[in-house]
Structures are given as structure tokens and as C-alpha cells.
Amino acid sequence: MTLVKFDPLRGFESLTRKMSNLVQDFDKGFSVEFGNFAPKIDIAEDDKHIFLHVEAPGIAKEDIKLTINDDNTLVIKGEKKRDIKSEENKESYSYIRLERRFGEFCRSFLLPDNVKKDSISAKFENGLLAIQLEKIEPEPPKEIKVNIE
């Protein structure tokens, strides 16, 4: 018979590691969503830029607002409006199935410190909002020479 020593904290290390990974993922940025409709967003980067592609079918360019606040957070707000024609005629027919979502939305993303805020560009075409953020080189740390006596 083999004697196995009881360790009440066995497995605690793996739980701690998982919690640490969760906190690190949260620190990388966040996304806040509210409303009935939330557009899907892809985020990519290369050496010089960060790219966001926002799916916005059925939304007019005038119904989207893009801002960056002092907390270095990119905020995308907008509204997907129900088709006006269907609202006018809604008494003459009834819906069998409703799958499309409508309403206001707000998505926000924490930007890294190496983004140049004054050179952001956005283009809206065929229901896709393409946002391009230029990266800047971080400033090298300052070195102070200390004389040795």
C-alpha cells in the first residue's frame, strides 16, 4: 500500500493561474455593449497601424458617432433604425418572424498608449466602417549620466 500525503491546497495553483490570466486579459482593453443591437467588430494590427472593422449593415453614416475621450477610450455610438416603410404599414400586416435587431448601440475600447490620437481616419462604405489608428514609437526612457568619483 502506497502512502499519499494529503495536500488541501492542491489545485489552488491552477485556479490562481487562471484568475491571473483573466485579469491580464481584462487589462488589455475592454468593450462595453448596451442596447438591442451591437455591431460585430474585428480588430487587427500591423507594425504601424491598428485597424477596426465595424459591421454596420442597414445603418446610415449619419447615425454613427466616433469619439475618443480623455481616458484614451475609443467610443462608437449609433443607432440602427427600423425601416420607415414597415412602420407606416405595420397595421396592414403582422410579423411571422422577427430576427433583425434595431436600436441604439455603444461600443467602447481602451486604446494603447502608442496610438496617435490626432491622425485617426475612418471610412464608411457598403455597411462597413473601417477605422485606422496610427501607432507612434514610444519615447525611449531618459538616461541621466551619473559621475562616479
WOHUHU-V592584 format. One record per run of one state. SS is the DSSP state (H for helix, E for strand, C for the rest). FROM is the first residue (numbers start at 0). LEN is the number of residues. Records with the same first field share a line. If there is no record, write none. Layout:
BEGIN
SS->FROM-LEN, FROM-LEN
END
This chain:
BEGIN
C->0-11, 27-3, 34-6, 45-3, 55-5, 68-4, 80-3, 88-14, 110-4, 125-2, 135-14
H->11-16, 60-3, 83-5
E->30-4, 40-5, 48-7, 63-5, 72-8, 102-8, 114-11, 127-8
END
